[in-house]
Amino acid sequence: MRTKQFKSESKKLMDMMINSIYTHKEIFLRELISNASDALDKLYFMSLTDTNVGIAPDEFEIRLDIDKENRTLTVTDNGCGMTEEELDKNLGTIAKSGSYNFKQENEKTENVDIIGQFGVGFYSAFMVSDNVKVESRAYGSDEAFCWQSSGAEGYSISPCDKETVGTVITLHIKDNTEDENYDEFLDQYRISALVKKYSDYIRHPIKMEFTTKERVDTEEGKEPEYKDVTEIRTLNSMVPLWKKAKNELTEEDYNNFYKEKFFDYNDPTRVIHYKTEGQATYNALLYIPKQPPFDYYTKEFEKGLQLYSKGVLIMDKCADLLPDYFSFVKGLVDSEDLSLNISRETLQHDGQLKLIAKTLEKKIKGELEKMLKENREAYEEFFKSFGIQLKFGIYNDYGMHKDVIKDLIMFHSSKDKKYVTLKEYAENMAEGQGTIYYACGETDEKIEMLPQTDAVKEKGYEILYLTENVDEFALKVLMEYDGKKFMNICDDGLNLDSEDEKKALETENEAAKDMFAAMKEAIGDKIHAVRFTNKLKKHPVCLTSEGGISLEMEKTLNSMPGTGDNKVKAQLVLEINSAHPIAEKLKALYNDDKDTLADYAKLLYGEACLISGAGIDDPVEHSNLVCSLMTKD
């Protein structure tokens, strides 16, 4: 037996790896199985040119064995094995990878598919075990050797007896502590679940012996008896669905995989299955769900796609592969050549990952556009579930992604009370119309009641109905579509008058400026100004806003958590219909009864607030004013 010490830098690396590099201790099994799969792949590669290998491809396998009594978990493969020198070189020097060297030497040869390239994964075994023994016999050798270590202090290598080619790794599982339950790695169903989670698509069978209880027939009246029954089960599926050709798969295959893999009761709305080769080589299987998960619009929701490397699960939710506005997409990516760091859990933010993410974004956008064009009904149902997320995508990051998403968003409109896209609105604009009009409110019905709606519709202009909090913010970021600017019909800048009408109104407002000053004084700082308008038809009064903050934006911003006393305030204008009898009544009161004019001003402001949906600050005062004016001689 030869006893050796790890180099000082290797000790530090092992300690760091065991205590910090890996996020979950369960990862160790994925790493050992990946290494075993590599050994099988190497021997298979040798068999292509060496007829003496003597093992048929269907005889390659990985075995897992549990001994609860002795607290051991064993991983066995009948792959290429290792010589004494390879044991010393590959396991004695942390971050030395035999798989990586093998791939480098044969990189121009087909059928070389090596998973483990970083020489570190093996040492994850020390996260769950206090002693690791590796017995290995290399192909072509009559000798076998045992590598054994209890951790960073060192290791030993000695000859051992092993009749067959391959490697046996025996882990002595640690005892439980107050914080850690290591017994779970001695449970056959837990181990089986970990294989399904991380190594389900390793292309060689992973087998384990299961012991179950079977009832034995006994005489009537006697206690039932049971016997132990053992069977060897293959734990992994081996062939990933996403690597199969599309013509081999049915809609039912895709749907069943989705519901089983992503825990949804509903079939998906859309399936996206494709493969790319070239700068970015990967398989992708993506799903657009029918309904959002219960936590989708909460801070607890985690976006991301499952990320595989050659069939081995690397990350369960790789957030970097999806932009936030497409966070509803579920699915996976299996990359052939993605750069990984030594833990295989944290990705390097290199061009490869960014390139994959960019192509995924284009593919998802293209499929959504295709659904919008070919299956309008399905797209509208999708938009009801996830449209808010798309609108947030326009608003977020200062509008950086607005051009990607703008043709995917929809709003109800005044024309047919149905969804329309911005493109459809622009294509159907009335002759001479240069502005896209919209209105905000809680519901379509409440928007219909706004006084300004009649005037815009009378001109033959379509109005977009914005009923979600994010809607107006998204349009503010867009600013325009196809060269047409957006205009809130409740903005004081809305002007549908002719030049002659504008001049006449200006003259009338100038003449009444003292009256408006008196009315504003009565109402106080709740409003910015009072003026006459021509935009109202049958309605006497309305509220409009000046500047960038509308009344709806004020309500939304002030309802957000943490606002406190830092309230946002829209600059409101009380606009009075110059053609309504109330205009003449106000002029008469200004000349004869300024106290009553003040009451009228407060009353009109309250009515305008009710119409706009803003609510009244002091409903008691408003009620008293109504009663007072009703009983006044």
Helices and strands as residue ranges (DSSP letters): E 2-4, H 8-16, I 17-21, H 27-47, G 57-59, E 62-67, E 72-77, H 84-86, I 87-91, H 92-92, H 98-105, G 121-127, E 129-137, E 144-149, E 155-160, E 166-173, G 182-186, H 188-198, E 206-216, E 225-234, G 241-243, G 246-248, H 251-262, E 270-276, E 282-288, E 305-309, E 312-318, G 319-321, G 324-326, E 330-335, H 351-374, H 376-395, G 396-399, H 402-405, G 406-408, E 410-413, E 419-421, H 422-427, E 435-440, H 444-448, H 451-458, E 463-466, H 471-478, E 480-481, E 484-488, H 499-511, H 513-523, E 529-533, E 541-546, H 551-558, E 571-577, H 581-592, H 594-612, H 619-630
